[in-house]
Amino acid sequence: MAARRALKAVLVDLNGTLHIEDAAVPGAQEALKRLRATSVVVKFVTNTTKESKQDLMERLKKLEFDISEDEIFTSLTAARNLVEQKQVRPMLLVDDRALPDFKGIQTSDPNAVVIGLAPEHFHYQILNQAFRLLLDGAPLIAIHKARYYKRKDGLALGPGPFVTALEFATDTKATVVGKPAQTFFLEALRGTGCEPEEAVMIGDDCRDDVGGAQNVGMRGILVKTGKYRTADEEKINPAPYLTCESFPHAVDHILQHLL
């Protein structure tokens, strides 16, 4: 096996890793400062479809995280890029707060379905409308397929079960643009000058964060915050490069062993 290259980039998940909704993971702000004091490039990658990038920036600022907009790569950005590339008019099954990220996209007389996390829209009438579009040949674009995510009041269904229901009913396969899609991680690294083998991903989702990153050649660190549940690390093969208590512990490991 070829020797590992020196670490040059760290990709960090947001909700569940740095914060859970409006509460920061204890010690995360200080740990991020320690990581930034090194020579590595730090980027933030998120599957969130509950809010626009602007809303997300405001949330992070309130939590006192020093993060700039150009450091964040979201699955909403990836979805918009694909919609523009395919030149389709999407039915947008996303949270209303995420709509600003699709500003300027033509949505009348839709001929595609874009689905993210949209609890207010996941009811029979709307899903049936999407179902009929797909039967007529419209492509299904899933912003991501997470099974569930962590809220302040506990775990909650993600978009994955609803995407899967539409796939099952129409005998089609969705194009997934967010984590764990390989293209998502490669796009996030674009502009850093780093190869996947020179990067590590830190996240609370064993499949979407860690498994997806490791499938493109990165190392994956699973943190036991957010949506993590006991023995999650046993659900993927290969197992995570490292499983640790939280983001500050992940940073400690990077500083001590990877730099």
C-alpha positions as CSV (number, residue, x, y, z in Angstrom):
1,M,0.0,0.0,0.0
2,A,1.3,3.4,-0.9
3,A,2.4,5.7,1.9
4,R,-0.2,8.3,3.0
5,R,0.5,11.8,1.7
6,A,0.9,14.7,4.1
7,L,-2.4,16.2,5.3
8,K,-3.3,19.4,3.4
9,A,-7.1,19.8,3.8
10,V,-9.8,19.1,6.4
11,L,-13.4,19.0,5.4
12,V,-15.8,19.6,8.3
13,D,-19.5,18.8,8.5
14,L,-21.7,21.5,10.2
15,N,-24.9,20.4,11.9
16,G,-24.2,17.6,14.3
17,T,-20.4,18.2,14.2
18,L,-19.8,21.9,14.9
19,H,-23.3,22.7,16.2
20,I,-26.7,21.2,16.7
21,E,-29.2,23.7,15.4
22,D,-28.7,26.8,17.6
23,A,-26.2,25.3,20.1
24,A,-22.5,24.9,19.5
25,V,-20.8,21.6,20.3
26,P,-18.8,22.3,23.5
27,G,-15.3,23.5,22.7
28,A,-15.9,23.6,18.9
29,Q,-15.1,27.3,18.4
30,E,-11.7,27.0,20.2
31,A,-10.9,23.7,18.4
32,L,-11.5,25.4,15.0
33,K,-9.2,28.2,15.9
34,R,-6.4,25.6,16.8
35,L,-7.0,23.9,13.5
36,R,-6.8,27.2,11.5
37,A,-3.5,28.0,13.2
38,T,-1.9,25.1,11.2
39,S,-1.1,25.1,7.5
40,V,-4.1,23.0,6.4
41,V,-7.0,24.3,4.3
42,V,-10.3,24.1,6.2
43,K,-13.6,23.8,4.3
44,F,-17.1,23.2,5.5
45,V,-19.4,20.8,3.7
46,T,-23.1,20.4,4.6
47,N,-26.1,18.5,3.3
48,T,-28.5,21.0,5.0
49,T,-31.5,21.9,2.9
50,K,-33.4,23.5,5.7
51,E,-32.0,27.0,5.1
52,S,-30.1,29.1,2.5
53,K,-26.4,29.6,2.7
54,Q,-27.1,33.2,3.9
55,D,-29.2,31.9,6.8
56,L,-26.6,29.3,7.6
57,M,-23.9,32.0,7.7
58,E,-26.0,34.1,10.2
59,R,-26.5,31.0,12.4
60,L,-22.8,30.3,12.5
61,K,-22.0,33.9,13.2
62,K,-24.3,34.0,16.2
63,L,-22.6,30.9,17.5
64,E,-19.3,32.8,17.1
65,F,-17.7,30.5,14.5
66,D,-15.2,32.4,12.3
67,I,-16.3,31.0,8.9
68,S,-16.6,32.9,5.6
69,E,-19.2,32.1,2.9
70,D,-16.6,30.9,0.3
71,E,-15.4,28.2,2.7
72,I,-18.8,26.5,2.8
73,F,-19.9,24.0,0.1
74,T,-23.5,23.0,0.4
75,S,-25.6,20.3,-1.3
76,L,-28.0,23.1,-2.3
77,T,-25.2,24.6,-4.4
78,A,-24.5,21.2,-5.9
79,A,-28.2,20.8,-6.8
80,R,-28.4,24.2,-8.4
81,N,-25.3,23.5,-10.4
82,L,-26.9,20.3,-11.7
83,V,-30.3,21.9,-12.5
84,E,-28.4,24.6,-14.5
85,Q,-26.3,22.0,-16.3
86,K,-29.4,19.9,-17.2
87,Q,-31.4,23.0,-18.1
88,V,-34.5,21.7,-16.4
89,R,-37.4,23.5,-14.6
90,P,-37.6,21.8,-11.2
91,M,-40.5,21.2,-8.9
92,L,-38.6,22.3,-5.7
93,L,-39.4,20.0,-2.7
94,V,-37.2,22.0,-0.3
95,D,-37.8,24.1,2.8
96,D,-39.0,27.6,2.0
97,R,-36.0,29.0,3.8
98,A,-33.7,27.2,1.2
99,L,-35.5,28.8,-1.8
100,P,-33.1,31.9,-2.0
101,D,-30.4,29.5,-3.2
102,F,-32.5,28.7,-6.3
103,K,-33.2,32.4,-7.1
104,G,-33.5,32.9,-10.9
105,I,-34.2,29.2,-11.6
106,Q,-37.3,28.8,-13.8
107,T,-39.8,26.6,-11.9
108,S,-43.1,27.1,-13.8
109,D,-44.4,24.1,-15.8
110,P,-41.8,21.8,-14.1
111,N,-40.1,18.9,-15.9
112,A,-37.9,17.7,-13.0
113,V,-38.2,17.0,-9.3
114,V,-35.6,18.3,-6.8
115,I,-36.1,17.0,-3.3
116,G,-34.4,17.9,-0.1
117,L,-35.6,18.1,3.5
118,A,-39.0,19.8,3.4
119,P,-41.2,18.6,6.3
120,E,-44.0,21.1,5.6
121,H,-44.2,19.8,2.0
122,F,-44.0,16.1,2.6
123,H,-47.7,15.3,2.4
124,Y,-49.7,13.1,0.1
125,Q,-50.9,15.8,-2.4
126,I,-47.4,17.2,-3.0
127,L,-45.7,13.9,-3.2
128,N,-48.3,12.6,-5.6
129,Q,-47.7,15.6,-7.8
130,A,-44.0,14.7,-7.8
131,F,-44.9,11.0,-8.5
132,R,-46.9,12.0,-11.6
133,L,-44.0,14.2,-13.0
134,L,-41.6,11.3,-12.5
135,L,-44.0,8.9,-14.3
136,D,-44.0,11.3,-17.2
137,G,-40.2,11.0,-17.4
138,A,-39.0,13.9,-15.3
139,P,-35.6,13.2,-13.6
140,L,-35.4,12.9,-9.9
141,I,-32.7,14.9,-8.2
142,A,-32.1,14.2,-4.5
143,I,-30.2,16.9,-2.7
144,H,-29.3,14.0,-0.3
145,K,-30.7,10.8,1.0
146,A,-30.0,11.0,4.7
147,R,-32.1,8.5,6.7
148,Y,-32.5,10.9,9.7
149,Y,-30.8,13.9,11.3
150,K,-30.5,15.4,14.8
151,R,-32.7,18.2,16.1
152,K,-32.9,19.7,19.5
153,D,-35.9,17.5,20.4
154,G,-34.3,14.3,19.1
155,L,-33.8,12.4,15.8
156,A,-36.1,13.2,12.9
157,L,-36.7,11.7,9.5
158,G,-34.5,13.0,6.7
159,P,-35.3,13.2,3.0
160,G,-34.0,9.7,2.3
161,P,-37.2,7.8,3.1
162,F,-39.2,10.2,0.9
163,V,-36.8,9.9,-2.0
164,T,-36.8,6.2,-1.7
165,A,-40.6,6.1,-1.7
166,L,-40.7,8.1,-5.0
167,E,-38.0,5.8,-6.4
168,F,-40.0,2.7,-5.4
169,A,-43.3,4.0,-6.8
170,T,-41.9,5.1,-10.1
171,D,-39.2,2.4,-10.6
172,T,-36.6,5.2,-11.1
173,K,-33.3,6.1,-9.5
174,A,-32.5,9.5,-8.1
175,T,-29.3,11.4,-8.9
176,V,-27.9,12.2,-5.5
177,V,-25.8,15.4,-5.5
178,G,-25.0,15.8,-1.7
179,K,-22.9,13.6,0.6
180,P,-22.1,10.7,0.1
181,A,-21.9,11.2,-3.7
182,Q,-18.2,11.1,-4.8
183,T,-18.8,14.2,-7.0
184,F,-19.8,16.2,-3.9
185,F,-16.5,15.6,-2.1
186,L,-14.4,16.1,-5.3
187,E,-16.2,19.4,-6.0
188,A,-15.7,20.5,-2.4
189,L,-11.9,19.9,-2.8
190,R,-11.8,21.8,-6.1
191,G,-9.8,25.0,-5.7
192,T,-7.9,23.7,-2.6
193,G,-5.1,22.2,-4.8
194,C,-5.5,19.0,-2.7
195,E,-6.0,15.4,-3.7
196,P,-8.5,13.2,-1.7
197,E,-5.5,11.3,-0.2
198,E,-4.3,14.6,1.3
199,A,-7.6,15.3,3.0
200,V,-9.6,14.2,6.0
201,M,-13.4,14.5,6.6
202,I,-14.9,15.0,10.1
203,G,-18.6,14.3,10.6
204,D,-21.3,12.7,12.7
205,D,-22.9,10.6,9.9
206,C,-21.1,7.3,9.4
207,R,-22.4,6.7,5.9
208,D,-22.8,10.1,4.3
209,D,-19.8,11.9,5.9
210,V,-17.2,9.2,6.7
211,G,-18.2,6.4,4.2
212,G,-18.6,8.8,1.4
213,A,-15.3,10.5,2.0
214,Q,-13.4,7.3,2.4
215,N,-14.9,6.0,-0.9
216,V,-13.0,8.8,-2.7
217,G,-9.7,8.1,-0.9
218,M,-9.9,10.5,2.0
219,R,-9.6,9.6,5.7
220,G,-12.8,9.8,7.7
221,I,-13.2,10.8,11.4
222,L,-16.6,9.9,13.0
223,V,-17.6,12.0,15.9
224,K,-20.0,10.8,18.6
225,T,-22.2,14.0,18.6
226,G,-25.2,14.9,16.6
227,K,-26.9,11.9,15.0
228,Y,-24.3,9.4,16.1
229,R,-25.7,6.3,17.6
230,T,-23.8,3.5,19.4
231,A,-22.0,1.1,17.0
232,D,-22.5,3.4,14.0
233,E,-18.8,2.9,13.2
234,E,-19.6,-0.8,12.5
235,K,-22.1,0.0,9.8
236,I,-19.5,0.9,7.1
237,N,-16.6,-1.0,5.5
238,P,-13.9,0.0,5.7
239,A,-14.4,1.3,9.2
240,P,-13.8,5.0,10.0
241,Y,-10.1,5.9,10.1
242,L,-10.9,7.2,13.6
243,T,-14.0,7.4,15.9
244,C,-13.8,10.0,18.7
245,E,-16.0,11.8,21.2
246,S,-16.4,15.2,19.4
247,F,-14.9,17.7,17.0
248,P,-12.3,19.1,19.6
249,H,-11.0,15.5,20.0
250,A,-10.8,15.1,16.2
251,V,-8.7,18.3,16.0
252,D,-6.5,17.0,18.9
253,H,-5.8,13.8,16.9
254,I,-5.0,15.8,13.7
255,L,-2.6,18.1,15.5
256,Q,-0.8,15.2,17.2
257,H,-0.8,12.5,14.6
258,L,-1.4,13.9,11.1
259,L,0.7,17.0,10.8
